[in-house]
Amino acid sequence: MEWQLQDAKNQFSKVVQKARTEGPQVVTLRGEQTAVVLSIEDYNALKADRPNFVDDLLSGPAWDDALIEAVEDRPEWPQRDVAL
């Protein structure tokens, strides 16, 4: 079901209840769909089995021998002296 923003604000508890019993509730602003109110069950189903940011980064491609060698052979850059 679609709700105009003002109606959704005025009847928020009804929007939430309908999200729990009928499914996602779409909120519109000036006739354009802008937000969705979901039940926690629907939300959890959407995010299930999705890696978090750290897991996503750690699951990147494995480094081959050429890349490891290139990283190890890079020149040592001088450290800046930041003594105050």
NUKE-405359 format. One record per residue (C-alpha): residue number from 0; residue in three letters; x, y, z. Coordinates in steps of 0.05 Angstrom, whole numbers, plus 5000, padded with zeros to 4 digits. Layout:
! NUKE-405359
<atom><nr>NUM</nr><rest>ALA</rest><x>X</x><y>Y</y><z>Z</z></atom>
...
! end
This chain:
! NUKE-405359
<atom><nr>0</nr><rest>MET</rest><x>5000</x><y>5000</y><z>5000</z></atom>
<atom><nr>1</nr><rest>GLU</rest><x>5023</x><y>5071</y><z>4987</z></atom>
<atom><nr>2</nr><rest>TRP</rest><x>5019</x><y>5127</y><z>5038</z></atom>
<atom><nr>3</nr><rest>GLN</rest><x>5029</x><y>5201</y><z>5026</z></atom>
<atom><nr>4</nr><rest>LEU</rest><x>5081</x><y>5226</y><z>5075</z></atom>
<atom><nr>5</nr><rest>GLN</rest><x>5032</x><y>5268</y><z>5115</z></atom>
<atom><nr>6</nr><rest>ASP</rest><x>4984</x><y>5210</y><z>5123</z></atom>
<atom><nr>7</nr><rest>ALA</rest><x>5041</x><y>5163</y><z>5142</z></atom>
<atom><nr>8</nr><rest>LYS</rest><x>5064</x><y>5213</y><z>5196</z></atom>
<atom><nr>9</nr><rest>ASN</rest><x>4994</x><y>5221</y><z>5223</z></atom>
<atom><nr>10</nr><rest>GLN</rest><x>4979</x><y>5147</y><z>5224</z></atom>
<atom><nr>11</nr><rest>PHE</rest><x>5049</x><y>5118</y><z>5236</z></atom>
<atom><nr>12</nr><rest>SER</rest><x>5025</x><y>5063</y><z>5283</z></atom>
<atom><nr>13</nr><rest>LYS</rest><x>4976</x><y>5040</y><z>5230</z></atom>
<atom><nr>14</nr><rest>VAL</rest><x>5031</x><y>5041</y><z>5177</z></atom>
<atom><nr>15</nr><rest>VAL</rest><x>5075</x><y>4998</y><z>5222</z></atom>
<atom><nr>16</nr><rest>GLN</rest><x>5019</x><y>4950</y><z>5238</z></atom>
<atom><nr>17</nr><rest>LYS</rest><x>5002</x><y>4942</y><z>5164</z></atom>
<atom><nr>18</nr><rest>ALA</rest><x>5076</x><y>4930</y><z>5150</z></atom>
<atom><nr>19</nr><rest>ARG</rest><x>5075</x><y>4873</y><z>5201</z></atom>
<atom><nr>20</nr><rest>THR</rest><x>5011</x><y>4842</y><z>5174</z></atom>
<atom><nr>21</nr><rest>GLU</rest><x>5006</x><y>4860</y><z>5101</z></atom>
<atom><nr>22</nr><rest>GLY</rest><x>5078</x><y>4871</y><z>5078</z></atom>
<atom><nr>23</nr><rest>PRO</rest><x>5120</x><y>4931</y><z>5059</z></atom>
<atom><nr>24</nr><rest>GLN</rest><x>5087</x><y>5000</y><z>5061</z></atom>
<atom><nr>25</nr><rest>VAL</rest><x>5111</x><y>5051</y><z>5011</z></atom>
<atom><nr>26</nr><rest>VAL</rest><x>5114</x><y>5125</y><z>5031</z></atom>
<atom><nr>27</nr><rest>THR</rest><x>5109</x><y>5178</y><z>4976</z></atom>
<atom><nr>28</nr><rest>LEU</rest><x>5131</x><y>5250</y><z>4976</z></atom>
<atom><nr>29</nr><rest>ARG</rest><x>5099</x><y>5295</y><z>4923</z></atom>
<atom><nr>30</nr><rest>GLY</rest><x>5076</x><y>5232</y><z>4887</z></atom>
<atom><nr>31</nr><rest>GLU</rest><x>5145</x><y>5200</y><z>4884</z></atom>
<atom><nr>32</nr><rest>GLN</rest><x>5161</x><y>5136</y><z>4922</z></atom>
<atom><nr>33</nr><rest>THR</rest><x>5213</x><y>5156</y><z>4974</z></atom>
<atom><nr>34</nr><rest>ALA</rest><x>5213</x><y>5106</y><z>5031</z></atom>
<atom><nr>35</nr><rest>VAL</rest><x>5189</x><y>5037</y><z>5052</z></atom>
<atom><nr>36</nr><rest>VAL</rest><x>5167</x><y>5014</y><z>5121</z></atom>
<atom><nr>37</nr><rest>LEU</rest><x>5184</x><y>4940</y><z>5132</z></atom>
<atom><nr>38</nr><rest>SER</rest><x>5169</x><y>4890</y><z>5186</z></atom>
<atom><nr>39</nr><rest>ILE</rest><x>5231</x><y>4865</y><z>5222</z></atom>
<atom><nr>40</nr><rest>GLU</rest><x>5220</x><y>4797</y><z>5190</z></atom>
<atom><nr>41</nr><rest>ASP</rest><x>5222</x><y>4827</y><z>5120</z></atom>
<atom><nr>42</nr><rest>TYR</rest><x>5283</x><y>4869</y><z>5138</z></atom>
<atom><nr>43</nr><rest>ASN</rest><x>5321</x><y>4809</y><z>5166</z></atom>
<atom><nr>44</nr><rest>ALA</rest><x>5304</x><y>4768</y><z>5104</z></atom>
<atom><nr>45</nr><rest>LEU</rest><x>5333</x><y>4822</y><z>5060</z></atom>
<atom><nr>46</nr><rest>LYS</rest><x>5398</x><y>4826</y><z>5098</z></atom>
<atom><nr>47</nr><rest>ALA</rest><x>5406</x><y>4751</y><z>5110</z></atom>
<atom><nr>48</nr><rest>ASP</rest><x>5468</x><y>4718</y><z>5081</z></atom>
<atom><nr>49</nr><rest>ARG</rest><x>5497</x><y>4785</y><z>5060</z></atom>
<atom><nr>50</nr><rest>PRO</rest><x>5569</x><y>4797</y><z>5083</z></atom>
<atom><nr>51</nr><rest>ASN</rest><x>5584</x><y>4857</y><z>5126</z></atom>
<atom><nr>52</nr><rest>PHE</rest><x>5634</x><y>4909</y><z>5101</z></atom>
<atom><nr>53</nr><rest>VAL</rest><x>5695</x><y>4875</y><z>5134</z></atom>
<atom><nr>54</nr><rest>ASP</rest><x>5676</x><y>4806</y><z>5108</z></atom>
<atom><nr>55</nr><rest>ASP</rest><x>5666</x><y>4835</y><z>5039</z></atom>
<atom><nr>56</nr><rest>LEU</rest><x>5735</x><y>4867</y><z>5040</z></atom>
<atom><nr>57</nr><rest>LEU</rest><x>5769</x><y>4804</y><z>5066</z></atom>
<atom><nr>58</nr><rest>SER</rest><x>5736</x><y>4761</y><z>5013</z></atom>
<atom><nr>59</nr><rest>GLY</rest><x>5771</x><y>4798</y><z>4956</z></atom>
<atom><nr>60</nr><rest>PRO</rest><x>5814</x><y>4761</y><z>4905</z></atom>
<atom><nr>61</nr><rest>ALA</rest><x>5875</x><y>4724</y><z>4930</z></atom>
<atom><nr>62</nr><rest>TRP</rest><x>5943</x><y>4756</y><z>4918</z></atom>
<atom><nr>63</nr><rest>ASP</rest><x>5983</x><y>4719</y><z>4867</z></atom>
<atom><nr>64</nr><rest>ASP</rest><x>6058</x><y>4711</y><z>4872</z></atom>
<atom><nr>65</nr><rest>ALA</rest><x>6072</x><y>4770</y><z>4824</z></atom>
<atom><nr>66</nr><rest>LEU</rest><x>6031</x><y>4818</y><z>4866</z></atom>
<atom><nr>67</nr><rest>ILE</rest><x>6063</x><y>4795</y><z>4931</z></atom>
<atom><nr>68</nr><rest>GLU</rest><x>6132</x><y>4804</y><z>4900</z></atom>
<atom><nr>69</nr><rest>ALA</rest><x>6114</x><y>4873</y><z>4874</z></atom>
<atom><nr>70</nr><rest>VAL</rest><x>6091</x><y>4895</y><z>4943</z></atom>
<atom><nr>71</nr><rest>GLU</rest><x>6152</x><y>4867</y><z>4978</z></atom>
<atom><nr>72</nr><rest>ASP</rest><x>6200</x><y>4898</y><z>4927</z></atom>
<atom><nr>73</nr><rest>ARG</rest><x>6170</x><y>4968</y><z>4929</z></atom>
<atom><nr>74</nr><rest>PRO</rest><x>6219</x><y>5022</y><z>4951</z></atom>
<atom><nr>75</nr><rest>GLU</rest><x>6220</x><y>5043</y><z>5023</z></atom>
<atom><nr>76</nr><rest>TRP</rest><x>6195</x><y>5115</y><z>5026</z></atom>
<atom><nr>77</nr><rest>PRO</rest><x>6230</x><y>5160</y><z>5076</z></atom>
<atom><nr>78</nr><rest>GLN</rest><x>6190</x><y>5173</y><z>5139</z></atom>
<atom><nr>79</nr><rest>ARG</rest><x>6175</x><y>5245</y><z>5156</z></atom>
<atom><nr>80</nr><rest>ASP</rest><x>6204</x><y>5270</y><z>5221</z></atom>
<atom><nr>81</nr><rest>VAL</rest><x>6143</x><y>5297</y><z>5258</z></atom>
<atom><nr>82</nr><rest>ALA</rest><x>6178</x><y>5315</y><z>5322</z></atom>
<atom><nr>83</nr><rest>LEU</rest><x>6150</x><y>5379</y><z>5352</z></atom>
! end
